Amino acid sequence: MGRLGGCVNTGSARSRLVSWVVGVSVISMLFATGATACVALPAPAPPQPPDCTDPVCPLAAAARGRGIRVGAAVEADDLISNPAVADAVRRHFTSVTTENALKLSVVRPSPTLWNWGPADTVVAFAETNDLEVRGHTLAWVNESGSQNGLPAWMRDLNDPSEFRTAILDSVSAVVGRYQGRVDRWDVVNELFEYPVGVQAPSAFDRLGPDYVAELFEVAHAADPGAELWLNEVFTEVFPAKGDALVALVSSLRDRGVPIHGVGLQTHLTLSPAAPNPGSVSGLVARLRALGVEVAITEFDVPLGPLRTEQQQVDIYRQVTAECLSAGCTEITVWGVGDAFTTLDTAGQRQNNPLLAAFFSLPSTPLLLDVNLRPKAAYAAVVAALQRTPTPG
Ligand code: XIL
């Protein structure tokens, strides 16, 4: 159903959305029992994919067909408490990312308390259902909104050697525990300052200027078979961040640091505009030329007055196709379905004023709707998976 601008509910009463399909367009009007100013706007109706009741749905089938992963960020509680979520993950995706379960704030909330339950649940679920696991994330560098995944007690360790011991022991313990079971780790997350490509000031500076290399070495020692990734945000809007990523990865590779992949988060929350054509494929190609894998790791495309559902569909198709055409090996969305997006939470909207300014609440940014049914964006990603040629 098209979400349309133009209707303003000025009353406080409960509203309901009624839609008519007229030819190829959907006309929606918001009716409310309170005082409502309502304007009907036509919008193109994106093709709706059929619901999928098969054990393996088109998204997972297309990903397996071309030998890449499609993933979703998940929380253990949602897998446990909601069988529909577990079922949707199992049928539509081939990989899961631990949304919060492996952040040190969850795993090690105090120096003596190790909370493995949530991560164990996600990893066991993946094993039972033949899914891959992306371990997210060992060192979330940028401290905007204090959401960097460090427990308070670690952030407060001002003595560099105590901080070093706490971080490195934790990284070793976490990676070591899941040796052979989690085969990809986001070792370092959001390293660069917004918008420029310089390292963000961070608690991790206490480790010294070469801490990125040190973290990769420690993770590698804990599981020499695991792929180790750097994960970055907003590279599609800030070319300087892409340049900085390329320079850093190049220098790490030259020095023999064990880095195997770069994740582009692709939260498209700063502007309603589509990424510039070629910005995703260009960066993916430059990174791959350095010998690393590249993935989209946290895809979401929220709707707002300046971004319609059709534009959401087109952006999902464009970005997925660009990434695949340049050789991406994974496309992961940040949430199983629209009911689970983090973009609608107060914290995210406070930390990103542009998200709050440009995008609706709810922002319905994902591939499955609130009832976990495939959306038009899902069909677009499937089509991109099926039709995009692989690079020669
Ligand atoms: C978010 C989670 O989705 C939220 O539940 C949590 O409160 C904060 O972190 N970039 C990242 C992810 O790398 O770890 C963030 O996840 C979203 C932005």
Boltz pocket constraint, residues with backbone or C-beta under 6 A from the ligand:
constraints:
  - pocket:
      binder: B
      contacts: [[A, 99], [A, 100], [A, 137], [A, 147], [A, 189], [A, 265], [A, 298], [A, 342], [A, 347]]
      max_distance: 6.0
